[in-house]
């Protein structure tokens, strides 16, 4: 397959459809990118050869035109000298060069057309390449994200998670028991309302008795 035929196939291909059919889209888009980059290198190399060939045709065309002009001059000189036979021969040589110039013009036109088509296809291929690279980045990002989500879901559905949660529950239960034991030591340590009132009454009675004792001692003194 020629380089321009392969270029046309790539430009006209539907990258999204190719990826939809692929078992491994990332691998497919990577191969497509490599193919496009290789094709770009070949197309540019081919274009360089065509440009060099065209320059050669331009130089040859100038040489032929100078030759035709020289034969024209010789024909005119021969006519001036009355040598129609020589003039006829000179014009015959000029005609051959003129025909060669016309043939070169057709070759140059074909090369120009090929370069123009190649330029358009390269522009399209570069657009395809940018599209492929963008898809490659998106696919890689989606695959990484999907892989992360899958690992999380596997962890959530794993028996190890249930076992870990059960261990946490047992730890909380042990903490509850320890807190219960600590609170149990406070039982009976707090005075009831009746106890506090009885102590208050006893304290008041002692205070009254002390005041009475002070008054009695003061009178006897």
C-alpha positions as CSV (number, residue, x, y, z in Angstrom):
1,X,0.0,0.0,0.0
2,X,1.4,3.4,-1.0
3,X,2.0,6.1,1.6
4,X,-0.8,8.3,0.2
5,X,-3.2,5.4,0.1
6,X,-2.6,4.6,3.7
7,X,-2.9,8.2,4.6
8,X,-6.3,8.4,2.9
9,X,-7.4,5.3,4.8
10,X,-6.4,6.8,8.1
11,X,-8.0,10.2,7.4
12,X,-11.3,8.6,6.3
13,X,-11.4,6.1,9.2
14,X,-13.7,6.5,12.1
15,X,-11.6,6.3,15.2
16,X,-14.6,6.1,17.6
17,X,-16.0,3.1,15.7
18,X,-12.7,1.4,15.8
19,X,-12.4,1.9,19.6
20,X,-16.0,0.6,20.1
21,X,-15.1,-2.6,18.4
22,X,-11.8,-3.1,20.2
23,X,-11.3,-5.4,23.1
24,X,-8.6,-3.2,24.4
25,X,-9.4,0.4,23.4
26,X,-6.2,1.8,25.0
27,X,-4.0,-0.5,23.1
28,X,-5.9,0.2,19.9
29,X,-5.6,4.0,20.2
30,X,-1.9,3.6,21.1
31,X,-1.4,1.6,17.9
32,X,-3.5,4.1,15.9
33,X,-1.3,7.0,17.2
34,X,1.9,5.1,16.3
35,X,0.5,4.4,12.8
36,X,-0.5,8.1,12.3
37,X,2.9,9.4,13.5
38,X,4.8,6.9,11.3
39,X,2.6,7.9,8.3
40,X,3.2,11.6,9.0
41,X,6.9,11.0,8.8
42,X,6.6,9.0,5.6
43,X,4.2,11.6,4.0
44,X,6.6,14.5,4.9
45,X,9.5,12.5,3.5
46,X,7.6,11.8,0.3
47,X,6.6,15.5,0.1
48,X,10.2,16.5,0.4
49,X,11.1,14.2,-2.5
50,X,8.3,15.6,-4.6
51,X,9.4,19.2,-3.9
52,X,13.0,18.3,-4.8
53,X,11.7,16.7,-8.1
54,X,9.7,19.8,-8.8
55,X,12.7,22.0,-8.4
56,X,14.5,19.8,-10.8
57,X,11.7,20.2,-13.3
58,X,11.8,24.0,-12.9
59,X,15.5,24.0,-13.6
60,X,15.0,21.7,-16.7
61,X,12.2,23.9,-17.9
62,X,14.4,27.0,-17.7
63,X,17.1,25.2,-19.6
64,X,14.7,24.1,-22.3
65,X,13.2,27.6,-22.7
66,X,16.7,29.1,-23.0
67,X,17.4,26.5,-25.7
68,X,14.2,27.2,-27.5
69,X,15.0,30.9,-27.4
70,X,18.5,30.2,-28.8
71,X,17.1,28.2,-31.7
72,X,14.6,31.0,-32.4
73,X,17.5,33.4,-32.5
74,X,19.4,31.1,-34.9
75,X,16.4,30.7,-37.2
76,X,16.0,34.5,-37.4
77,X,19.7,34.8,-38.1
78,X,19.5,32.2,-40.9
79,X,16.5,33.9,-42.5
80,X,18.4,37.2,-42.4
81,X,21.2,35.5,-44.3
82,X,18.9,33.9,-46.9
83,X,19.4,30.4,-45.5
84,X,15.8,29.2,-45.2
85,X,17.0,25.6,-45.0
86,X,19.0,26.4,-41.9
87,X,16.1,28.5,-40.5
88,X,13.8,25.5,-41.0
89,X,16.1,23.2,-39.2
90,X,16.5,25.6,-36.3
91,X,12.7,26.0,-36.0
92,X,12.4,22.2,-36.0
93,X,14.8,22.0,-33.0
94,X,13.0,24.8,-31.3
95,X,9.7,22.9,-31.7
96,X,11.1,19.8,-30.1
97,X,12.2,21.9,-27.1
98,X,8.9,23.6,-26.9
99,X,7.1,20.3,-26.8
100,X,9.4,19.1,-24.0
101,X,8.6,22.3,-22.1
102,X,4.9,21.5,-22.4
103,X,5.5,18.0,-21.2
104,X,7.4,19.3,-18.2
105,X,4.5,21.7,-17.4
106,X,2.1,18.7,-17.2
107,X,4.5,16.9,-14.9
108,X,4.8,20.0,-12.7
109,X,1.0,20.3,-12.6
110,X,0.7,16.7,-11.5
111,X,3.3,17.3,-8.8
112,X,1.6,20.5,-7.6
113,X,-1.7,18.6,-7.4
114,X,-0.1,15.8,-5.4
115,X,1.5,18.3,-3.0
116,X,-1.8,20.1,-2.5
117,X,-3.6,16.9,-1.8
118,X,-0.8,15.8,0.6
119,X,-1.0,19.1,2.4
120,X,-4.7,18.8,2.9
121,X,-4.4,15.2,4.0
122,X,-1.6,16.0,6.4
123,X,-3.7,18.7,8.0
124,X,-6.6,16.2,8.4
125,X,-4.2,13.6,9.7
126,X,-2.8,16.0,12.3
127,X,-6.4,16.6,13.4
128,X,-7.0,12.9,13.7
129,X,-3.8,12.5,15.7
130,X,-4.8,15.2,18.1
131,X,-8.2,13.5,18.4
132,X,-6.5,10.1,19.1
133,X,-4.2,11.6,21.7
134,X,-7.2,13.2,23.5
135,X,-9.0,9.9,23.4
136,X,-6.0,8.1,24.8
137,X,-5.8,10.6,27.7
138,X,-9.5,10.2,28.3
139,X,-9.4,6.4,28.1
140,X,-6.4,6.2,30.5
141,X,-8.1,8.5,33.0
142,X,-11.4,6.5,32.8
143,X,-9.6,3.2,33.2
144,X,-7.7,4.4,36.2
145,X,-10.9,5.8,37.7
146,X,-12.7,2.6,37.0
147,X,-9.9,0.5,38.5
148,X,-10.0,2.6,41.7
149,X,-13.8,2.3,41.9
150,X,-13.6,-1.5,41.4
151,X,-10.9,-1.9,44.1
152,X,-13.1,0.1,46.5
153,X,-16.2,-2.0,45.7
154,X,-14.2,-5.2,46.1
155,X,-13.1,-4.0,49.5
156,X,-16.6,-3.1,50.5
157,X,-17.9,-6.5,49.4
158,X,-15.0,-8.3,51.0
159,X,-15.5,-10.5,54.1
160,X,-12.4,-8.8,55.5
161,X,-14.3,-5.5,55.8
162,X,-17.1,-7.3,57.7
163,X,-14.6,-8.9,60.0
164,X,-12.9,-5.5,60.7
165,X,-16.3,-4.0,61.5
166,X,-17.1,-6.9,63.8
167,X,-13.8,-6.4,65.6
168,X,-14.6,-2.7,66.0
169,X,-18.0,-3.6,67.5
170,X,-16.3,-6.0,70.0
171,X,-13.8,-3.3,71.0
172,X,-16.7,-0.8,71.5
173,X,-18.4,-3.4,73.7
174,X,-15.3,-3.9,75.8
175,X,-15.1,-0.1,76.2
176,X,-18.7,-0.1,77.3
177,X,-18.1,-2.7,79.9
178,X,-15.0,-0.9,81.2
179,X,-17.0,2.4,81.5
180,X,-19.8,0.4,83.2
181,X,-17.4,-0.9,85.8
182,X,-16.0,2.6,86.4
183,X,-19.5,3.9,86.9
184,X,-20.3,1.1,89.2
185,X,-17.7,2.2,91.7
186,X,-19.6,5.5,92.1
187,X,-22.8,3.6,93.2
188,X,-23.5,4.2,96.9
189,X,-21.0,7.0,97.1
190,X,-23.4,9.8,96.3
191,X,-25.7,10.8,99.3
192,X,-29.4,10.6,99.0
193,X,-31.6,13.6,99.7
194,X,-32.8,12.1,103.0
195,X,-29.2,11.6,104.1
196,X,-28.2,15.2,103.3
197,X,-31.3,16.6,105.2
198,X,-30.6,14.4,108.2
199,X,-27.0,15.5,108.3
200,X,-28.1,19.1,108.0
201,X,-30.5,18.7,110.9
202,X,-27.9,17.0,113.0
203,X,-25.5,19.8,112.3
204,X,-28.1,22.4,113.3
205,X,-28.8,20.6,116.6
206,X,-25.1,20.5,117.4
207,X,-24.8,24.2,116.6
208,X,-27.7,25.0,118.9
209,X,-26.3,22.9,121.7
210,X,-22.9,24.7,121.3
211,X,-24.6,28.1,121.6
212,X,-26.5,27.1,124.7
213,X,-23.2,25.8,126.2
214,X,-21.5,29.1,125.5
215,X,-24.3,31.0,127.1
216,X,-24.2,28.9,130.3
217,X,-20.5,29.2,130.6
218,X,-20.8,32.9,130.2
219,X,-23.3,33.3,133.0
220,X,-21.2,31.3,135.5
221,X,-18.1,33.2,134.7
